């Protein structure tokens, strides 16, 4: 009979632990459902080839898909050649906004830079945006030289 009591005790302990864990999971899901959330339409922008000193500006569109106002902190770029501009006011649920990123195209070569966006979003509070491309070096174009008909003839 003691084996039976031990078995019943173990099963009831297992059952009560399972119920407690399941209740905790439900509570976690409910609390994470409330609050602001940020969703970007794209996380990477490929400029392709850009002319030297060309336009290095792009925009990343995002939506507050949560149910509370979304507030962005200062986005941080991976270097000084990349400058982000962001909305300073809270973004209400369902609203769309844009983060503008400008890359300085004064230096030729390939680039791959990031901007980290920090917000009060419940799930994705830090989102990394990436820009990449190649700034083309100027080509050395020389004009053809026209032979002068008036030049003295050589003998």
C-alpha positions in Angstrom: 0.0 0.0 0.0 2.9 2.4 0.5 3.9 2.0 -3.1 0.5 2.9 -4.1 0.5 6.0 -1.9 3.9 7.0 -3.3 2.6 6.6 -6.9 -0.5 8.7 -6.2 1.6 11.4 -4.4 4.0 11.5 -7.4 1.2 11.7 -9.9 -0.6 14.4 -8.0 2.7 16.4 -7.6 3.3 16.0 -11.4 -0.2 17.1 -12.2 -0.1 20.2 -9.9 3.3 21.2 -11.3 2.0 20.9 -14.9 -1.0 23.0 -14.1 1.1 25.7 -12.5 3.5 25.8 -15.5 0.6 25.9 -18.0 -1.0 28.8 -16.0 2.3 30.7 -16.0 2.6 30.2 -19.8 -0.9 31.6 -20.3 -0.1 34.6 -18.1 3.1 35.3 -20.1 1.3 35.2 -23.4 -1.4 37.6 -22.1 1.1 40.2 -20.8 3.2 40.1 -24.0 0.1 40.8 -26.1 -0.3 44.2 -24.5 1.9 47.1 -25.5 3.6 48.7 -28.5 5.2 46.6 -31.2 7.3 47.7 -34.2 7.2 45.9 -37.6 9.4 47.0 -40.5 8.4 46.4 -44.2 12.1 45.7 -44.9 15.3 45.4 -42.8 17.9 45.7 -45.5 18.2 48.3 -48.2 20.6 47.6 -51.1 21.6 50.7 -52.9 23.3 48.7 -55.7 25.8 51.0 -57.4 25.8 54.7 -56.4 27.8 57.5 -58.1 30.5 59.2 -56.1 28.8 62.1 -54.1 25.4 60.7 -55.3 22.2 60.4 -53.3 22.8 58.1 -50.3 19.3 58.5 -48.7 16.8 55.7 -48.2 13.8 55.2 -45.9 12.7 52.3 -43.8 8.9 52.2 -43.2 7.5 50.7 -40.0 4.2 50.3 -38.3 3.1 50.2 -34.7 1.3 46.8 -34.7 0.8 46.9 -30.9 -2.0 48.4 -28.9 -0.1 51.2 -27.1 1.9 54.2 -28.3 5.4 53.3 -29.7 8.3 55.5 -28.7 11.7 55.4 -30.5 14.9 56.1 -28.7 17.9 57.6 -30.6 18.8 55.1 -33.3 22.6 54.3 -33.4 24.6 53.9 -36.6 27.6 51.7 -36.9 29.8 54.7 -38.1 29.7 58.5 -38.5 29.2 58.1 -42.3 25.6 56.9 -41.7 23.1 59.3 -40.2 19.5 58.2 -39.2 16.6 60.6 -38.8 13.5 59.3 -36.9 10.1 60.6 -35.6 10.4 62.1 -32.2 6.7 61.9 -31.3 4.9 58.7 -30.1 3.5 56.5 -32.9 0.0 55.5 -32.2 -1.3 51.9 -32.7 -1.8 51.2 -36.4 0.2 54.3 -37.6 3.0 54.1 -40.1 6.2 56.1 -40.0 9.7 56.2 -41.6 13.2 56.2 -40.4 15.4 58.0 -43.0 19.0 56.9 -43.3 21.6 58.9 -45.2 25.0 57.4 -46.2 27.8 59.7 -47.1 28.8 58.7 -50.6 32.0 60.9 -50.7 34.3 57.8 -50.7 34.4 55.1 -53.4 34.1 51.5 -52.4 31.7 48.9 -51.0 29.8 49.6 -47.8 27.7 47.5 -45.4 26.5 49.6 -42.4 23.9 49.1 -39.7 21.5 51.3 -37.7 20.1 49.9 -34.4 16.6 51.2 -33.6 15.7 51.0 -29.9 12.1 51.4 -28.8 9.6 50.6 -26.0 8.3 47.6 -28.1 7.5 44.6 -25.9 9.0 42.0 -28.2 11.4 43.6 -30.7 12.8 46.5 -28.6 16.0 46.5 -30.6 15.8 46.2 -34.4 18.9 46.3 -36.7 18.5 47.9 -40.1 21.2 47.4 -42.7 22.3 49.4 -45.8 24.7 48.1 -48.4 26.0 49.0 -51.8 29.0 50.2 -53.7 30.0 53.8 -54.3 31.6 53.9 -57.8 34.9 55.7 -58.4 34.8 58.3 -61.2 35.8 57.0 -64.5 38.8 58.5 -66.3 37.2 59.5 -69.6 39.5 61.1 -72.1 38.3 62.8 -75.1 39.7 61.7 -78.5 42.3 64.0 -79.9 41.6 65.3 -83.3 44.6 65.5 -85.7 45.2 69.0 -86.8 45.0 69.4 -90.5 47.2 72.5 -90.4 50.1 70.7 -88.7 53.4 70.8 -90.6 53.9 67.6 -92.6 56.8 65.5 -91.6 59.2 64.3 -94.3 
